[in-house]
Each structure stands twice: as structure tokens, then as C-alpha cells.
Amino acid sequence: MNFAQLITGWTAEAIKVLYDQSIEPKSVQIEKTNPEFKGDFTLVVFPLLKLSKKSPQITAVEIGDYFIDNFTEIDSVEVV
């Protein structure tokens, strides 16, 4: 399992815990981060907004905080 696959599973877990909604990990969109930004992977939050019922910024911060609090493999999260 590669790191991007781990992130999709962690995102599904975060969605369940934070918003009491279910999502299949395979439907989570992960992209390589654009070189102008810091990081290796980008979680595309726009498709998750119908589950969070919040703005893109708030959704990204909440999921990012969940990652930092629960997964030691994540060093930092940048919301852009």
C-alpha cells in the first residue's frame, strides 16, 4: 500500500469521526502537490463538502487537524 492509499483511508476515517458520514476510500481524491506549495500530497476537499456541510477552508483545517492528532506519519498540513 502506498502513502496516497493510506491517506484515502485516513480521510474516510476522518469523515466518519468528524461528520458522521461514510465515504469509500477509493472516492477520495489525492494528487501530487503542485511544486509551488510545500508538501508531497494534496487532498482535494471540494468533493467532501457535501459531507462536511462546511466551507472548503474549514473542512480542510478540520481534516488536517484530525490527521495531525491521529497519524504520526503526518508531519504537517498546509491549507491553501
N, CA, C and O of each residue as an XYZ file, in Angstrom:
320
protein
N       0.857     -1.180      0.000
C       0.000      0.000      0.000
C       0.900      1.239      0.000
O       1.812      1.356      0.819
N       0.634      2.153     -0.921
C       1.440      3.368     -0.962
C       0.844      4.432     -0.033
O      -0.259      4.280      0.490
N       1.603      5.501      0.150
C       1.197      6.526      1.110
C      -0.110      7.205      0.706
O      -0.928      7.524      1.569
N      -0.316      7.427     -0.574
C      -1.567      8.043     -1.032
C      -2.765      7.172     -0.657
O      -3.821      7.694     -0.301
N      -2.609      5.859     -0.734
C      -3.698      4.956     -0.345
C      -3.970      5.048      1.155
O      -5.121      4.978      1.586
N      -2.916      5.205      1.944
C      -3.111      5.405      3.382
C      -3.935      6.667      3.631
O      -4.856      6.668      4.448
N      -3.594      7.731      2.922
C      -4.300      8.996      3.112
C      -5.781      8.856      2.764
O      -6.626      9.439      3.444
N      -6.107      8.103      1.730
C      -7.523      7.937      1.378
C      -8.279      7.213      2.490
O      -9.415      7.570      2.803
N      -7.663      6.210      3.081
C      -8.289      5.505      4.200
C      -8.434      6.392      5.423
O      -9.468      6.380      6.091
N      -7.394      7.160      5.712
C      -7.446      8.081      6.853
C      -8.508      9.150      6.640
O      -9.174      9.566      7.588
N      -8.667      9.593      5.403
C      -9.683     10.600      5.103
C     -11.076     10.026      5.338
O     -11.931     10.696      5.917
N     -11.307      8.809      4.900
C     -12.605      8.166      5.135
C     -12.879      8.058      6.633
O     -14.004      8.279      7.083
N     -11.847      7.718      7.400
C     -11.990      7.641      8.859
C     -12.314      9.019      9.438
O     -13.204      9.145     10.280
N     -11.603     10.040      8.995
C     -11.839     11.399      9.486
C     -13.261     11.856      9.181
O     -13.911     12.469     10.028
N     -13.747     11.564      7.982
C     -15.109     11.943      7.595
C     -16.124     11.269      8.514
O     -17.108     11.890      8.915
N     -15.890     10.016      8.844
C     -16.801      9.282      9.730
C     -16.804      9.898     11.127
O     -17.863     10.131     11.710
N     -15.612     10.157     11.656
C     -15.496     10.688     13.017
C     -15.980     12.138     13.102
O     -16.741     12.488     14.004
N     -15.543     12.968     12.173
C     -15.843     14.401     12.250
C     -17.267     14.755     11.840
O     -17.875     15.658     12.416
N     -17.799     14.048     10.848
C     -19.081     14.448     10.261
C     -20.145     13.358     10.303
O     -21.257     13.552      9.811
N     -19.808     12.215     10.888
C     -20.735     11.088     10.980
C     -21.310     10.723      9.606
O     -22.503     10.454      9.460
N     -20.426     10.723      8.612
C     -20.779     10.374      7.238
C     -19.830      9.280      6.756
O     -18.706      9.172      7.245
N     -20.270      8.488      5.817
C     -19.431      7.425      5.264
C     -19.032      7.763      3.837
O     -19.811      8.324      3.066
N     -17.793      7.405      3.506
C     -17.277      7.591      2.156
C     -16.330      6.435      1.862
O     -15.578      6.002      2.735
N     -16.368      5.951      0.659
C     -15.439      4.903      0.246
C     -14.058      5.522      0.041
O     -13.942      6.548     -0.630
N     -13.018      4.926      0.599
C     -11.669      5.475      0.399
C     -11.314      5.681     -1.069
O     -10.607      6.631     -1.406
N     -11.794      4.810     -1.940
C     -11.448      4.929     -3.360
C     -12.046      6.176     -4.006
O     -11.611      6.578     -5.086
N     -13.035      6.794     -3.362
C     -13.629      8.006     -3.923
C     -12.937      9.288     -3.443
O     -13.280     10.383     -3.889
N     -11.966      9.152     -2.537
C     -11.197     10.301     -2.054
C     -10.141     10.654     -3.100
O      -9.441      9.777     -3.606
N     -10.033     11.939     -3.418
C      -9.093     12.388     -4.448
C      -7.796     12.898     -3.818
O      -7.801     13.854     -3.041
N      -6.691     12.244     -4.166
C      -5.357     12.642     -3.724
C      -4.544     12.962     -4.973
O      -4.546     12.200     -5.941
N      -3.853     14.090     -4.941
C      -2.995     14.484     -6.061
C      -1.595     14.783     -5.544
O      -1.407     15.045     -4.356
N      -0.620     14.744     -6.438
C       0.717     15.213     -6.094
C       0.628     16.722     -5.904
O      -0.037     17.415     -6.675
N       1.298     17.225     -4.875
C       1.253     18.655     -4.584
C       1.991     19.449     -5.653
O       3.081     19.073     -6.085
N       1.385     20.541     -6.066
C       1.994     21.467     -7.015
C       3.329     21.953     -6.436
O       3.389     22.285     -5.252
N       4.390     22.003     -7.230
C       5.718     22.378     -6.722
C       5.790     23.748     -6.051
O       6.707     23.999     -5.269
N       4.851     24.629     -6.338
C       4.889     25.944     -5.706
C       4.432     25.907     -4.247
O       4.571     26.897     -3.527
N       3.893     24.776     -3.813
C       3.462     24.615     -2.430
C       4.330     23.582     -1.728
O       4.970     22.749     -2.371
N       4.342     23.646     -0.410
C       5.081     22.697      0.405
C       4.264     21.409      0.528
O       3.040     21.459      0.655
N       4.930     20.269      0.490
C       4.246     19.008      0.724
C       4.380     18.024     -0.417
O       4.864     18.354     -1.500
N       3.940     16.813     -0.148
C       4.029     15.723     -1.115
C       2.691     15.400     -1.768
O       2.633     15.068     -2.952
N       1.608     15.500     -0.980
C       0.289     15.116     -1.469
C      -0.731     16.198     -1.154
O      -0.601     16.931     -0.174
N      -1.746     16.282     -2.002
C      -2.844     17.224     -1.816
C      -4.148     16.447     -1.741
O      -4.458     15.643     -2.621
N      -4.901     16.694     -0.691
C      -6.240     16.138     -0.551
C      -7.211     17.151     -1.153
O      -7.277     18.295     -0.704
N      -7.956     16.733     -2.157
C      -8.938     17.607     -2.801
C     -10.205     17.579     -1.945
O     -10.897     16.562     -1.880
N     -10.504     18.707     -1.287
C     -11.620     18.721     -0.340
C     -12.969     19.059     -0.969
O     -14.007     18.778     -0.369
N     -12.983     19.650     -2.150
C     -14.266     20.078     -2.729
C     -15.305     18.958     -2.809
O     -16.467     19.211     -2.494
N     -14.952     17.736     -3.213
C     -15.966     16.675     -3.238
C     -16.464     16.265     -1.841
O     -17.485     15.588     -1.720
N     -15.744     16.674     -0.796
C     -16.111     16.291      0.569
C     -17.060     17.290      1.223
O     -17.586     17.022      2.304
N     -17.284     18.422      0.592
C     -18.082     19.485      1.201
C     -19.532     19.086      1.416
O     -20.159     19.541      2.373
N     -20.075     18.247      0.548
C     -21.465     17.813      0.743
C     -21.588     16.927      1.984
O     -22.676     16.793      2.544
N     -20.483     16.326      2.415
C     -20.493     15.512      3.630
C     -20.246     16.360      4.874
O     -20.875     16.149      5.910
N     -19.329     17.319      4.769
C     -18.999     18.159      5.928
C     -20.030     19.264      6.143
O     -20.248     19.709      7.270
N     -20.663     19.704      5.054
C     -21.610     20.822      5.093
C     -20.942     22.087      5.627
O     -21.566     22.891      6.319
N     -19.653     22.247      5.289
C     -18.866     23.401      5.723
C     -18.079     23.942      4.540
O     -18.067     23.350      3.461
N     -17.424     25.076      4.758
C     -16.628     25.688      3.695
C     -15.392     24.840      3.395
O     -14.995     24.012      4.214
N     -14.786     25.044      2.226
C     -13.553     24.309      1.911
C     -12.450     24.553      2.945
O     -11.756     23.617      3.343
N     -12.288     25.795      3.376
C     -11.245     26.141      4.344
C     -11.459     25.408      5.669
O     -10.530     24.793      6.194
N     -12.663     25.470      6.205
C     -12.950     24.826      7.493
C     -12.818     23.315      7.368
O     -12.239     22.673      8.245
N     -13.340     22.740      6.302
C     -13.237     21.293      6.093
C     -11.780     20.863      6.042
O     -11.397     19.884      6.683
N     -10.968     21.587      5.284
C      -9.546     21.244      5.162
C      -8.829     21.351      6.499
O      -8.019     20.488      6.836
N      -9.113     22.391      7.260
C      -8.471     22.561      8.570
C      -8.887     21.435      9.511
O      -8.042     20.868     10.203
N     -10.165     21.106      9.546
C     -10.637     20.048     10.448
C     -10.029     18.695     10.096
O      -9.593     17.965     10.985
N      -9.997     18.357      8.820
C      -9.401     17.080      8.413
C      -7.898     17.100      8.671
O      -7.341     16.109      9.144
N      -7.236     18.209      8.368
C      -5.809     18.333      8.635
C      -5.488     18.180     10.108
O      -4.536     17.486     10.467
N      -6.272     18.820     10.966
C      -6.072     18.683     12.412
C      -6.278     17.238     12.853
O      -5.547     16.736     13.707
N      -7.267     16.571     12.274
C      -7.508     15.164     12.600
C      -6.294     14.320     12.221
O      -5.876     13.451     12.986
N      -5.734     14.574     11.051
C      -4.535     13.842     10.622
C      -3.388     14.051     11.601
O      -2.753     13.086     12.027
N      -3.118     15.301     11.959
C      -2.011     15.616     12.871
C      -2.227     14.954     14.229
O      -1.284     14.424     14.817
N      -3.453     14.979     14.728
C      -3.758     14.422     16.048
C      -3.738     12.901     16.084
O      -3.525     12.320     17.148
N      -3.954     12.238     14.943
C      -4.159     10.790     14.962
C      -3.150      9.957     14.188
O      -3.099      8.741     14.375
N      -2.355     10.562     13.336
C      -1.452      9.778     12.493
C      -0.037     10.339     12.566
O       0.241     11.413     12.034
N       0.851      9.609     13.224
C       2.232     10.073     13.409
C       2.987     10.174     12.089
O       4.015     10.847     12.018
N       2.497      9.525     11.059
C       3.140      9.588      9.745
C       3.013     10.972      9.097
O       3.768     11.308      8.185
N       2.064     11.761      9.568
C       1.843     13.102      9.023
C       2.631     14.103      9.865
O       2.381     14.257     11.061
N       3.592     14.786      9.223
C       4.421     15.772      9.925
C       3.747     17.134      9.998
O       3.807     17.810     11.025
N       3.110     17.530      8.915
C       2.475     18.843      8.882
C       1.406     18.862      7.797
O       1.376     18.020      6.899
N       0.539     19.847      7.915
C      -0.545     20.032      6.959
C      -0.583     21.510      6.609
O      -0.489     22.366      7.489
N      -0.720     21.807      5.332
C      -0.841     23.193      4.884
C      -2.153     23.336      4.124
O      -2.406     22.608      3.165
N      -2.974     24.265      4.553
C      -4.248     24.522      3.893
C      -4.072     25.742      3.001
O      -3.669     26.811      3.460
N      -4.384     25.567      1.710
C      -4.259     26.688      0.765
C      -5.571     26.933      0.050
O      -5.661     27.835     -0.782
